[in-house]
Amino acid sequence: MKIRGTEAEMAAMKKAGYNSDRKVQYSLSATISMKTQKKMNGSLPFQFTFDQLEQNINSDGKKNNQSLSLSDFPIAGEFKNGQYVITSILNVGNAQQEAFIKSLPKNFISNETFIPQIKIGEQFTIKKEISTNEYKSTAQYTYTLKSVENNIAIFDIKIKIIPNTNNKIKTSGQGSGIMRYNIDKKYVISESSSFVYTGNQQEKTYNITGQSTAESSLNIELLE
């Protein structure tokens, strides 16, 4: 996160304790309607809308909660080569609304995680890139299948930050978590993790501890 302001504004923030430890809680939940079109040439076109969106922020006890509907703004895209690509946002009234919609996490349209056919005790690994203007590193997620019950697979998660030595900020870290996966409908029901993230720059050390929780449900209605 980067914060910009005038010299007076930045001085006021530092005086208010910006350099001290901060506690921030953030949650975002969304209800999405998605409509696919006829598949063509290896591409699956689709449209979706954020029918209901709730955003809750608690920064050192100061709360900012919002609830709104964006059902009037369909988002068009296509699924190609294993990835979702947003192609356009329709019926946007002004630039501010368009910027807000573009800022929403587009991964909400996809809770399909590639899960290979493995046995209990076996594992697979996914790498996710973490980057800012200051640094770039990779988080390695290792999923180990622990149990299966009623078509629900339970995975143990181990997270390891792989630092990039060319960064201005040298990073390291690790974490753990749990993922629940619906084998029948092939989507992630929930994934939660906790982590410790450390950065070093010119004898300064930045420590971040956090928790991440994501939950989803999938309802499919066939329209005639």
C-alpha positions as CSV (number, residue, x, y, z in Angstrom):
1,M,0.0,0.0,0.0
2,K,1.3,3.5,-0.9
3,I,0.0,6.7,0.7
4,R,0.6,10.0,-1.0
5,G,-0.2,13.5,0.2
6,T,1.2,17.0,0.7
7,E,4.1,17.5,3.1
8,A,1.7,18.8,5.7
9,E,-0.7,15.9,5.3
10,M,2.2,13.4,5.6
11,A,3.6,15.1,8.6
12,A,0.2,15.0,10.3
13,M,-0.1,11.3,9.6
14,K,3.3,10.6,11.1
15,K,2.3,12.7,14.1
16,A,-0.8,10.6,14.5
17,G,1.2,7.5,14.7
18,Y,1.5,6.3,11.2
19,N,5.0,4.9,11.9
20,S,3.7,2.7,14.7
21,D,2.1,-0.7,14.5
22,R,-1.3,-0.7,12.7
23,K,-4.2,-3.1,12.9
24,V,-6.4,-3.4,9.9
25,Q,-9.3,-5.8,9.2
26,Y,-10.8,-6.0,5.7
27,S,-13.6,-8.2,4.4
28,L,-15.3,-8.2,1.1
29,S,-18.3,-10.4,0.1
30,A,-20.1,-10.5,-3.2
31,T,-23.1,-12.2,-4.8
32,I,-22.4,-12.8,-8.5
33,S,-24.7,-13.8,-11.5
34,M,-22.8,-15.2,-14.4
35,K,-24.1,-16.1,-17.9
36,T,-22.0,-18.0,-20.4
37,Q,-22.5,-17.9,-24.2
38,K,-21.7,-20.4,-26.9
39,K,-18.1,-21.7,-26.9
40,M,-16.2,-20.7,-30.0
41,N,-12.6,-21.5,-31.2
42,G,-11.4,-22.5,-27.7
43,S,-12.8,-19.4,-26.1
44,L,-15.9,-19.3,-23.8
45,P,-17.5,-15.8,-23.7
46,F,-19.4,-14.8,-20.6
47,Q,-21.0,-11.9,-18.8
48,F,-21.4,-11.4,-15.0
49,T,-22.6,-8.8,-12.6
50,F,-21.9,-8.0,-8.9
51,D,-25.5,-8.3,-7.7
52,Q,-24.7,-7.5,-4.1
53,L,-21.4,-6.2,-2.7
54,E,-20.5,-5.7,1.0
55,Q,-17.2,-4.1,2.0
56,N,-16.1,-3.8,5.6
57,I,-13.0,-2.1,6.8
58,N,-11.8,-1.7,10.4
59,S,-8.6,0.4,10.7
60,D,-7.6,0.8,14.3
61,G,-11.2,0.8,15.4
62,K,-12.4,3.2,12.7
63,K,-15.0,1.4,10.6
64,N,-16.0,2.0,7.0
65,N,-18.8,-0.4,5.9
66,Q,-20.5,-0.2,2.5
67,S,-23.2,-2.2,0.8
68,L,-24.3,-1.7,-2.8
69,S,-25.6,-3.4,-5.9
70,L,-23.9,-3.2,-9.3
71,S,-26.4,-5.4,-11.2
72,D,-26.8,-2.7,-13.8
73,F,-23.2,-3.0,-15.0
74,P,-22.5,-6.3,-16.8
75,I,-18.9,-7.2,-17.2
76,A,-18.0,-9.1,-20.4
77,G,-15.1,-11.4,-20.8
78,E,-13.9,-14.8,-22.1
79,F,-12.3,-17.9,-20.7
80,K,-9.3,-18.9,-22.9
81,N,-6.1,-20.9,-22.3
82,G,-7.1,-21.6,-18.7
83,Q,-7.6,-17.9,-17.8
84,Y,-10.4,-15.5,-17.4
85,V,-9.9,-12.2,-19.3
86,I,-12.2,-9.1,-18.8
87,T,-12.9,-7.5,-22.1
88,S,-15.3,-4.7,-21.2
89,I,-17.6,-3.1,-18.6
90,L,-21.0,-2.2,-20.0
91,N,-23.4,0.6,-19.2
92,V,-21.0,2.5,-17.0
93,G,-22.4,5.9,-16.1
94,N,-19.2,7.8,-15.3
95,A,-15.4,7.4,-14.9
96,Q,-15.6,7.1,-11.1
97,Q,-18.0,4.2,-11.2
98,E,-15.9,2.5,-13.9
99,A,-12.7,2.9,-11.9
100,F,-14.4,1.4,-8.8
101,I,-15.7,-1.6,-10.7
102,K,-12.3,-2.2,-12.3
103,S,-10.7,-2.1,-8.8
104,L,-12.9,-5.1,-7.6
105,P,-11.2,-8.5,-7.5
106,K,-12.0,-10.2,-10.7
107,N,-11.0,-13.6,-9.3
108,F,-14.5,-13.7,-7.8
109,I,-15.8,-14.9,-11.2
110,S,-13.6,-18.0,-10.9
111,N,-13.6,-20.3,-7.9
112,E,-12.5,-23.2,-10.1
113,T,-9.1,-24.2,-8.9
114,F,-7.2,-26.9,-10.8
115,I,-7.1,-29.9,-8.5
116,P,-5.2,-32.9,-9.9
117,Q,-6.4,-36.4,-9.2
118,I,-4.3,-37.3,-6.1
119,K,-4.5,-39.7,-3.2
120,I,-4.6,-38.8,0.5
121,G,-1.2,-37.8,1.6
122,E,-0.1,-36.6,-1.9
123,Q,0.4,-32.9,-2.7
124,F,0.6,-30.3,-5.5
125,T,2.1,-26.9,-5.7
126,I,0.9,-23.5,-7.0
127,K,3.0,-20.4,-7.3
128,K,1.5,-16.9,-7.0
129,E,3.4,-13.7,-7.8
130,I,3.5,-10.9,-5.3
131,S,4.7,-7.5,-6.7
132,T,4.7,-3.8,-6.0
133,N,6.8,-0.9,-7.4
134,E,9.5,-1.8,-4.8
135,Y,9.8,-5.5,-5.0
136,K,8.7,-8.7,-6.6
137,S,8.6,-12.2,-5.0
138,T,6.8,-15.5,-5.4
139,A,4.6,-17.2,-2.9
140,Q,4.7,-21.0,-3.2
141,Y,1.5,-22.7,-2.0
142,T,1.8,-26.5,-1.3
143,Y,-1.6,-28.3,-0.9
144,T,-1.6,-31.7,0.8
145,L,-4.8,-33.8,0.7
146,K,-5.6,-34.8,4.3
147,S,-9.0,-36.4,4.0
148,V,-12.2,-36.8,1.9
149,E,-15.7,-37.0,3.4
150,N,-19.1,-36.5,1.6
151,N,-17.4,-35.3,-1.6
152,I,-15.5,-32.6,0.4
153,A,-11.7,-32.8,0.2
154,I,-9.7,-31.2,3.0
155,F,-6.3,-29.8,2.0
156,D,-3.5,-28.7,4.4
157,I,-1.7,-25.6,3.0
158,K,1.9,-24.6,3.5
159,I,3.1,-21.2,2.2
160,K,6.7,-20.1,1.5
161,I,7.8,-16.8,0.2
162,I,10.6,-17.2,-2.4
163,P,12.6,-13.9,-2.4
164,N,14.0,-12.2,-5.4
165,T,17.5,-11.1,-4.7
166,N,17.3,-8.2,-7.3
167,N,14.7,-6.4,-5.2
168,K,15.3,-3.2,-3.2
169,I,13.4,-4.9,-0.4
170,K,14.6,-8.4,0.5
171,T,11.5,-10.5,1.5
172,S,10.9,-13.8,3.2
173,G,8.0,-15.4,5.0
174,Q,5.9,-18.5,5.6
175,G,2.4,-19.5,6.5
176,S,-0.2,-22.3,6.7
177,G,-3.8,-22.9,6.2
178,I,-6.7,-25.1,5.2
179,M,-8.7,-25.5,2.0
180,R,-12.1,-27.2,1.5
181,Y,-12.9,-28.3,-2.0
182,N,-16.2,-29.6,-3.5
183,I,-15.2,-32.6,-5.6
184,D,-18.6,-33.0,-7.3
185,K,-19.1,-29.4,-8.4
186,K,-15.3,-28.7,-8.7
187,Y,-15.0,-25.5,-6.8
188,V,-13.2,-24.2,-3.6
189,I,-15.7,-23.9,-0.8
190,S,-13.3,-22.0,1.5
191,E,-9.7,-21.3,2.0
192,S,-8.1,-19.7,5.1
193,S,-4.5,-19.1,5.9
194,S,-2.2,-17.2,8.3
195,F,1.2,-15.9,7.5
196,V,4.3,-14.0,8.6
197,Y,5.9,-11.7,6.0
198,T,9.3,-10.0,6.6
199,G,11.0,-7.3,4.4
200,N,14.4,-5.9,4.9
201,Q,15.7,-2.6,3.3
202,Q,18.9,-0.7,4.3
203,E,19.0,-2.1,7.9
204,K,15.2,-1.5,8.3
205,T,12.9,-4.5,8.9
206,Y,9.2,-4.6,8.2
207,N,7.1,-7.4,9.8
208,I,3.6,-8.2,8.7
209,T,1.4,-10.8,10.2
210,G,-2.0,-11.5,8.7
211,Q,-4.9,-13.8,8.2
212,S,-6.8,-14.4,4.9
213,T,-10.2,-16.1,4.6
214,A,-12.2,-16.7,1.5
215,E,-15.6,-18.5,1.2
216,S,-17.7,-19.2,-1.8
217,S,-20.8,-21.0,-2.9
218,L,-22.0,-22.2,-6.3
219,N,-25.5,-22.3,-7.5
220,I,-26.2,-23.3,-11.1
221,E,-29.6,-22.6,-12.7
222,L,-30.3,-23.8,-16.2
223,L,-32.4,-21.4,-18.1
224,E,-34.5,-22.5,-21.1
